Amino acid sequence: MDSYNKILRLSNTLYNDGLEKANLRDLSGAAESLRKSLRFYKANIQARNLLGLVYFEMGEVVDALSEWVISRSLQPENNPAEQYLEAIQSNRSRLSSVNQTIKKYNQALIYCQQNSRDLAIIQLKKILSSNQGFVKGHQLLALLYMQDKKYELAKRELQAAAKIDTNNITTLRYMREVSQYVQKDSSTKTAHRKKEPTASYQSGNDVIIQPTSFKDTSPVMTILNLIIGVVIGVLLTWFLIIPNARQSAISDARKAELEANNELTSRTQEIKGLEQEIEELNSQIKKMEGQSDDSQKVIDNYEQLLSVYDAFAQQNIQGAGDAIGNVDPNLLGTQAKAMYETLSGQVNEQYIAAVYQQAEQDYNARKFPEAVEGLEKVVQTEEDYQDGYAIYYLAQSYRQTGDTENAKKYYQRMVELHPGTQRARSSQRYLDELNQQP
């Protein structure tokens, strides 16, 4: 029992040491202390959660998620790790960015092994533009700059890494090497300036020495050089830049005109087809006596189809999506029905995507009534949209608005459609809580 208590005390001491280092932004030192703490006592939840936060701050999101998943499995209830995981997993764009960061970093390593440093540098810049806290990315980019003898750029990347993790051994070692190279370059430039070649000549009894690179800097020569520079600049602009700009503008204008003509021709043909359908319909209506109500429905249906087409042509996907639901394909002719099917496929795909994007934004902004309205449209059209995320967010939104019956309905669908997933487990937990409520 004394040994067990001694191990617990030692683990807590290392946790406190890691916490202190993390507060001082010595993240690598904090990670080392926390890993030692967990080697003594793996169930130290505070140490494991803090280690995940340290990894997350260093840009190593996968390692952070691993620590939080282990922590949650050790202590399922009242564990902050659940909130950390929920915050990341509920944000689809953040989760996608993490996956892309891993793939791009691995690809950069492959480029380095293939000695394709330029491609590796481009890949690392993409990574750091979306994940500026990725310490390993800054270090690898600095190392590539050092190999290309771009020591100032390498120094800038190492300074960025040091702001995130102040006492990282790798960063400090690279910084020391860069400083030595920068100092050598500075000394070399100074020596070159000191050894500037000179020339001497005799003037009477005196010997005059002057640099061979001496130039006449009199006011007249200065003005003359300025005039020559302006003339050269005007000539370059006139003979090189202006003709290229004109040619580029003419080419762009012709291309735009051709595209506009093609688009206009296509739209004209489609409109003529619709007009022919309407003319055929009008001739049929004249022959139909006593069926004015049905005829009016057909006319209204064609007008509704035309409004869908007009909204789609003007890129008003929201209006087209709202209007296409009012079109009855059974009242359309052969050509109009084919157009309806084409429009329906294109409009519904873009309409559902736009509605889901807005609903997801409302959900993240905690505008749950607005999120319910949009997500209901998505689910009614495609129940398992976005791999079940539409159902899950709809259930969450209903729960937040107090509509427990609809919340339970969609939580149950989430469990049935995606068993074994984290969202299904979370849905089952919320479902159990709601069923226990009076």
ZAMARGU-4260 file (C-alpha; in steps of 0.2 Angstrom, whole numbers, plus 5000, padded with zeros to 4 digits):
<rodrens>
0) 5000/5000/5000 | 5014/5012/5004 | 5022/5008/4987 | 5006/5012/4978 | 5004/5029/4987
5) 5022/5033/4983 | 5018/5029/4965 | 5003/5040/4965 | 5013/5055/4973 | 5027/5053/4961
10) 5014/5053/4946 | 5005/5069/4953 | 5022/5077/4956 | 5027/5075/4938 | 5009/5081/4933
15) 5012/5097/4943 | 5029/5099/4934 | 5021/5097/4917 | 5008/5109/4922 | 5021/5122/4927
20) 5031/5120/4911 | 5015/5121/4900 | 5011/5138/4909 | 5028/5144/4904 | 5025/5137/4886
25) 5039/5124/4887 | 5027/5112/4878 | 5040/5099/4874 | 5046/5099/4892 | 5028/5098/4898
30) 5025/5083/4887 | 5040/5074/4893 | 5035/5076/4911 | 5017/5071/4908 | 5022/5055/4898
35) 5033/5050/4913 | 5018/5054/4925 | 5008/5042/4915 | 5021/5028/4915 | 5020/5028/4933
40) 5001/5029/4934 | 4991/5027/4917 | 4975/5031/4925 | 4980/5049/4930 | 4966/5057/4920
45) 4972/5075/4923 | 4989/5071/4916 | 4982/5062/4901 | 4970/5076/4897 | 4984/5090/4899
50) 4995/5079/4888 | 4981/5080/4875 | 4980/5099/4876 | 4999/5100/4875 | 4999/5090/4859
55) 4984/5100/4852 | 4994/5116/4855 | 5009/5109/4846 | 4998/5105/4831 | 4999/5086/4834
60) 4980/5084/4834 | 4980/5065/4831 | 4991/5062/4846 | 4979/5073/4856 | 4964/5064/4851
65) 4972/5047/4855 | 4975/5053/4873 | 4957/5060/4875 | 4950/5044/4869 | 4960/5034/4881
70) 4955/5046/4895 | 4937/5044/4891 | 4938/5025/4891 | 4946/5025/4908 | 4933/5038/4915
75) 4917/5039/4905 | 4908/5051/4917 | 4912/5069/4921 | 4928/5069/4910 | 4933/5085/4901
80) 4940/5074/4887 | 4922/5071/4881 | 4920/5090/4878 | 4937/5091/4869 | 4932/5076/4858
85) 4914/5083/4855 | 4921/5100/4850 | 4933/5093/4837 | 4921/5079/4830 | 4906/5091/4828
90) 4916/5103/4818 | 4917/5094/4801 | 4928/5107/4793 | 4941/5106/4807 | 4941/5087/4807
95) 4944/5088/4788 | 4958/5100/4790 | 4967/5088/4803 | 4966/5074/4790 | 4973/5085/4776
100) 4987/5091/4788 | 4992/5073/4791 | 4992/5068/4773 | 5001/5083/4767 | 5015/5081/4780
105) 5017/5063/4775 | 5018/5069/4757 | 5031/5082/4762 | 5042/5069/4770 | 5041/5058/4754
110) 5046/5073/4744 | 5061/5075/4756 | 5066/5057/4754 | 5065/5059/4735 | 5076/5075/4736
115) 5062/5086/4729 | 5064/5100/4741 | 5054/5113/4731 | 5039/5102/4732 | 5041/5098/4750
120) 5043/5117/4754 | 5026/5121/4744 | 5018/5107/4754 | 5024/5113/4771 | 5018/5131/4767
125) 5001/5124/4763 | 5001/5115/4780 | 5006/5130/4790 | 4994/5141/4782 | 4980/5131/4790
130) 4989/5125/4805 | 5001/5138/4811 | 5004/5129/4828 | 5012/5114/4820 | 5029/5114/4827
135) 5036/5099/4817 | 5030/5108/4801 | 5040/5124/4805 | 5056/5113/4810 | 5055/5103/4794
140) 5053/5119/4783 | 5067/5127/4792 | 5078/5112/4789 | 5074/5113/4770 | 5078/5132/4770
145) 5095/5128/4778 | 5099/5115/4765 | 5095/5129/4752 | 5106/5141/4761 | 5091/5152/4764
150) 5096/5156/4782 | 5085/5171/4785 | 5069/5161/4780 | 5075/5147/4791 | 5077/5158/4806
155) 5060/5165/4804 | 5052/5148/4804 | 5062/5143/4819 | 5057/5159/4828 | 5039/5154/4824
160) 5041/5137/4832 | 5050/5145/4847 | 5035/5155/4851 | 5024/5140/4852 | 5037/5129/4861
165) 5050/5139/4869 | 5062/5126/4875 | 5061/5113/4861 | 5078/5105/4859 | 5077/5102/4840
170) 5072/5120/4838 | 5086/5127/4849 | 5099/5116/4840 | 5093/5122/4822 | 5093/5140/4829
175) 5111/5138/4835 | 5117/5131/4818 | 5107/5145/4808 | 5115/5159/4819 | 5132/5152/4815
180) 5129/5152/4796 | 5122/5169/4797 | 5137/5175/4807 | 5149/5168/4794 | 5139/5176/4779
185) 5140/5193/4788 | 5159/5191/4791 | 5162/5186/4773 | 5152/5201/4766 | 5162/5212/4777
190) 5179/5205/4771 | 5173/5207/4753 | 5170/5225/4756 | 5187/5228/4765 | 5196/5220/4750
195) 5188/5231/4737 | 5200/5232/4723 | 5210/5249/4720 | 5220/5257/4707 | 5234/5270/4709
200) 5242/5283/4697 | 5256/5296/4698 | 5252/5314/4698 | 5268/5325/4699 | 5276/5319/4715
205) 5260/5312/4723 | 5253/5294/4721 | 5234/5294/4721 | 5225/5278/4725 | 5206/5276/4722
210) 5194/5261/4720 | 5192/5253/4703 | 5173/5254/4705 | 5174/5273/4707 | 5160/5281/4698
215) 5157/5299/4694 | 5143/5305/4706 | 5142/5323/4700 | 5125/5331/4699 | 5126/5332/4680
220) 5129/5313/4679 | 5116/5310/4691 | 5103/5319/4681 | 5109/5311/4665 | 5107/5294/4673
225) 5090/5298/4678 | 5085/5304/4661 | 5092/5288/4653 | 5083/5277/4666 | 5066/5285/4662
230) 5069/5284/4643 | 5073/5265/4645 | 5058/5262/4656 | 5046/5271/4644 | 5053/5262/4629
235) 5051/5245/4638 | 5033/5249/4643 | 5029/5255/4625 | 5037/5240/4615 | 5035/5226/4628
240) 5022/5228/4641 | 5008/5238/4632 | 5008/5226/4617 | 5007/5211/4628 | 4993/5219/4639
245) 4983/5224/4623 | 4985/5206/4616 | 4980/5198/4633 | 4965/5210/4634 | 4959/5206/4616
250) 4961/5188/4619 | 4951/5188/4635 | 4937/5199/4627 | 4936/5187/4612 | 4935/5172/4624
255) 4922/5180/4635 | 4912/5185/4619 | 4912/5167/4613 | 4907/5160/4629 | 4893/5172/4630
260) 4887/5168/4613 | 4887/5149/4616 | 4877/5152/4632 | 4865/5163/4624 | 4862/5150/4610
265) 4860/5136/4622 | 4847/5146/4632 | 4838/5152/4616 | 4836/5134/4610 | 4829/5128/4627
270) 4817/5143/4628 | 4811/5139/4610 | 4808/5121/4615 | 4797/5127/4630 | 4788/5139/4619
275) 4784/5125/4607 | 4778/5114/4622 | 4767/5129/4627 | 4760/5131/4610 | 4756/5113/4609
280) 4747/5114/4626 | 4737/5129/4620 | 4731/5120/4605 | 4726/5105/4616 | 4717/5117/4628
285) 4706/5124/4614 | 4700/5107/4610 | 4696/5102/4628 | 4679/5109/4633 | 4672/5108/4650
290) 4689/5105/4658 | 4695/5122/4661 | 4700/5118/4679 | 4712/5105/4673 | 4718/5115/4659
295) 4722/5129/4671 | 4732/5117/4682 | 4742/5112/4667 | 4746/5130/4663 | 4751/5134/4680
300) 4762/5119/4681 | 4771/5125/4665 | 4773/5142/4672 | 4780/5135/4688 | 4792/5125/4678
305) 4797/5141/4668 | 4800/5150/4685 | 4811/5135/4691 | 4821/5137/4675 | 4822/5156/4676
310) 4829/5155/4694 | 4841/5141/4690 | 4848/5151/4675 | 4850/5166/4686 | 4860/5155/4699
315) 4846/5157/4712 | 4847/5140/4718 | 4837/5144/4734 | 4822/5150/4723 | 4824/5136/4711
320) 4824/5123/4725 | 4808/5130/4733 | 4799/5131/4717 | 4803/5114/4709 | 4793/5105/4723
325) 4777/5114/4716 | 4779/5106/4699 | 4769/5090/4695 | 4779/5080/4682 | 4763/5070/4677
330) 4756/5086/4669 | 4771/5089/4658 | 4774/5084/4640 | 4788/5073/4634 | 4801/5087/4631
335) 4796/5097/4646 | 4797/5081/4657 | 4814/5078/4651 | 4819/5096/4656 | 4811/5094/4673
340) 4821/5078/4676 | 4837/5087/4671 | 4833/5102/4682 | 4827/5092/4696 | 4844/5083/4697
345) 4854/5098/4696 | 4844/5109/4707 | 4840/5097/4721 | 4859/5093/4723 | 4864/5111/4724
350) 4849/5116/4734 | 4851/5102/4747 | 4870/5107/4749 | 4866/5125/4751 | 4852/5122/4764
355) 4863/5110/4773 | 4878/5122/4773 | 4866/5136/4780 | 4859/5124/4793 | 4876/5119/4799
360) 4881/5137/4801 | 4865/5140/4811 | 4869/5125/4822 | 4887/5130/4825 | 4880/5148/4829
365) 4867/5140/4842 | 4853/5146/4831 | 4843/5130/4834 | 4826/5134/4828 | 4833/5140/4811
370) 4844/5124/4811 | 4829/5113/4813 | 4820/5122/4799 | 4834/5119/4786 | 4839/5101/4792
375) 4821/5095/4791 | 4821/5100/4773 | 4838/5090/4770 | 4832/5075/4780 | 4815/5074/4771
380) 4824/5074/4754 | 4839/5063/4758 | 4838/5055/4776 | 4856/5049/4777 | 4864/5065/4770
385) 4882/5069/4774 | 4884/5051/4781 | 4871/5054/4794 | 4877/5071/4801 | 4861/5079/4795
390) 4851/5067/4806 | 4862/5069/4821 | 4862/5089/4820 | 4843/5088/4818 | 4841/5078/4834
395) 4853/5089/4843 | 4844/5105/4838 | 4827/5097/4843 | 4834/5093/4860 | 4841/5111/4862
400) 4824/5118/4858 | 4815/5107/4870 | 4806/5096/4857 | 4811/5079/4865 | 4799/5068/4855
405) 4807/5073/4838 | 4824/5073/4846 | 4821/5055/4852 | 4815/5050/4835 | 4830/5056/4826
410) 4842/5050/4839 | 4834/5032/4836 | 4837/5034/4817 | 4855/5039/4820 | 4858/5023/4831
415) 4849/5012/4818 | 4858/5019/4802 | 4876/5020/4809 | 4878/5008/4823 | 4895/5007/4832
420) 4900/5025/4827 | 4904/5038/4840 | 4889/5048/4834 | 4878/5033/4837 | 4885/5030/4855
425) 4882/5049/4859 | 4864/5047/4852 | 4861/5032/4862 | 4867/5041/4878 | 4856/5056/4874
430) 4841/5044/4870 | 4843/5036/4887 | 4844/5053/4896 | 4828/5059/4887 | 4819/5042/4891
435) 4823/5044/4909 | 4815/5061/4910 | 4798/5062/4918
</rodrens>
